[in-house]
């Protein structure tokens, strides 16, 4: 009888199919402040001042297996480009922490591993190297410039490339309906490309953050009350 959507592009899809739909916004956009306090987040995490990059290679073992070493290699290259940069890496679970500790072994990198606390990591950082997925929405809402990377098994990527019609894969670009954030996928996701793309965002990224602010305000509609209101109206109509 009625479809409620979190994102405007979803509402447009259902409208075109003739399905009754209402875009209600996203509860995360309501919960995350329009301006996050970077200094307070760093103080809570005990992180120093200076350029800080969040590394977020995903929450699943397979993702970390495909992207973890790539992200850490990129961090090492970024240190050569910007010697003062340090890193923070939230771990989605104890298993992911063990996996990341193994990948970090033998590397001389200033990386702070966190147990969870991805929102604090995003609030604290200057820029993000992030796997394509729902975490990109969180990075957007915290207004942190990002580079999106992803790798799949070659056959899986080949199949998806032929099935998916959108020119974009990341939520920020789908929401912006343009290439707002760089997407480096499969063979394009090299250490050099990621480091060179991310480096200027550490002290820049203003175009991204302006776009993020516009999207945040679009999604910040008091989603819970909007959804409740839509359901109550529907129930009233069907009585």
N, C-alpha and C positions, 0 to 999 in steps of 0.2 A: 504493500500500500504506500510506503514512503521509504526512500533511501536517505539516510543521513551521511554526509561525507565530511571528512576532515580537511580536504584540500579542494580548492576551486576547480582544478582541472578534472577531478573526479566528478564533480557536479555537472560540468560541461559534458562529459562522456555520457552520463545517464540521461541528461536532457536530450541529447541527440538521439538516444534510443527510445525516447518517449516514456521514460520511467519517472514517476514523481520523485523529486529529490529536493533536499535542502542542505546547503553548505552551512555547517554550524561552527566551523573553526576547530582549532586543536588545543586540547587542554595544556599541553606543554607550553604553547605560546602564552597562555594565561599565567602559568606558574613561573616562567622565567622572566626576570625583569627586563625592561627595554634597554637598560644600561647595567651590565654586570660590573661588580666592583673587583677589578683585577688585584688591587693591593690587598684587599681583605682576603681574597682567595689564596694569594701567595703566603700571607701571614698564617692562615689556618693550616696550610700544607708545609710550612717551614721552608719555603722556597726563596732563594735570593732574588734581588733585583737583577735586571739585565734581560737580554733577549731569550725568550723561552718558547720552544716549539713542542706541541703535543703530538705524540706519535700514537695513532689509533688504527692498528692493522686488523681490527675485527674482534668479535667475541667468540667465534667458533674455532675449534682446533684446526680445521682445514684452512680457514682464512689465515690464521696466524702462521700455519705451515707454508702457505704460498707467499704471504706478504711480510712476515715478521723480519726475516733476514734482509729482504729488500729495503724495508723501512730503516733498519739499523745501518745498512750500508749507505743509504742516503744520508742518514744523520752524520756518519763519518765524513762523507763528502761535504756536507754543509758546514762542518767544523773547519774544513780547509778553506771554504769560502768566507766564513764568518767565525773566526776563532773564539769569540766570546759567547757563542750560543750554547745553551744547555737544553735538556729535554725532560719531558715528563710523559709517563706511559701508564695509563690506567689499565689494570688487569681485570677482566670481566669475571674471573673465577680463580680459585686456588690452582686449578689445572692449567689455566692460561698463564698464571704467574710462573709456575715451574717451567713451562714451555719457553717463556720469554727469558727467564734466568739462564736457561741452557743456551739460548741464542746470544745472550749478552756475554757469556763466558769467554774470556780472552780478549774482549774488546776494551779499549781505553776510551770510554764514552761517559760523559756526565749525564746519566739517565737516572731519574727517580721513578721507581716502580710504585704504583699505588694499588691498593686493594679496593677495586671499585672506584668511587669518587670521580667518575668521568666528568660530571658537571663542574666540580671544583677545578679539575684539570683544564677544562675549556675556559672557565672564568679566569684562570691564572695566566694562560698562555697568550702569546702574541700572534701565533699562526698555527695551523694544524696540517699535518699530513695524515690523511684519513682514508679508510676503505669505503668504497661505495656501499651505502646502506642507511639504515634509519639514524645512525649517529650523525650523519651529515646534517639532518634537521636540527639536532641539538647544537652543533657547531654554528649553524646559521643563526639560531636564536640567540646565541651568545655573541654574535657579530664578530666571529674570529675568521679572518681570511684563511682560505683552505685550498689545498690541492687534493683532488680525489684520484685515487688509484685503485685498480682492481686487476686481478688475474684469475682466470678460470682454466680448467682443463681445455686444451685446444678444441676438441670435438664439441664440448658444451658451448664454448664461445661461438664456434661456427654455426651451431644450430640456433642459438639465441639471436645472433646477428641477422639471421634470415627471418626470424619470427617477429622481432621487435621493430615497430615502425618508427618510434620516436628517435630523433637524432641525439637525444641525451639519455644518460642512465642515472644521474644523481638527482636527488630530490631538489637541491637548490636550483638547478637548471630547469627541471620540470616545472617548478613553481614560478620561476622567472620567465619561462618560455623563451629563453635565450641562453647563450653560453656565458653565464655569470662567473662560474668557477671552472678552472682547468680540469679536464678529465683525461687522465693518462691510463689507457687500458692495454692489457696484454703486452705485446712487444713494444708498445710506446712507453710502457712503465719501466724505464731504465733508471739506474742510479743517477746518471748525469742529468737526464731530462727532469727528473723529480727535484733534484737539488737546485738546478738552475731556475726552475719555475717557482719553487718555494722561497728561495732566498730573498727576492725583492718584496715578498709579502710580509716579511717579519717586521719591517718598519713602514710598510705601505699598505696596499690592499684597500684603499679608500673606496674605489668603485664597488668592490664586493660588499663592503660594510654598508654603504648607502643602499644597495639593493637588498641586503639582508634586513635592514630596518624597515623598508617598505613592505617586504613579505611578512615580517613579524607583525606589523600593525594590521595587515590583511587577515592574518590567522587569529589575531587576539580578539575574539568575539564573545568571551565568556561561554565557552563551548558547552559546559555542563548544563547551564540554564537554557541555552539555545536548544539543546537536544531535548531537555525536559519539556520546554514550551512546545516544541514540534510534536512530541508524542501526545501531550495533553490535548492539543488542537486536533490531532488525528482521532483520538479516542472520542472527543466531543462530536466530531463529524460522523462517526460510525454508530453512535447510539440511536 
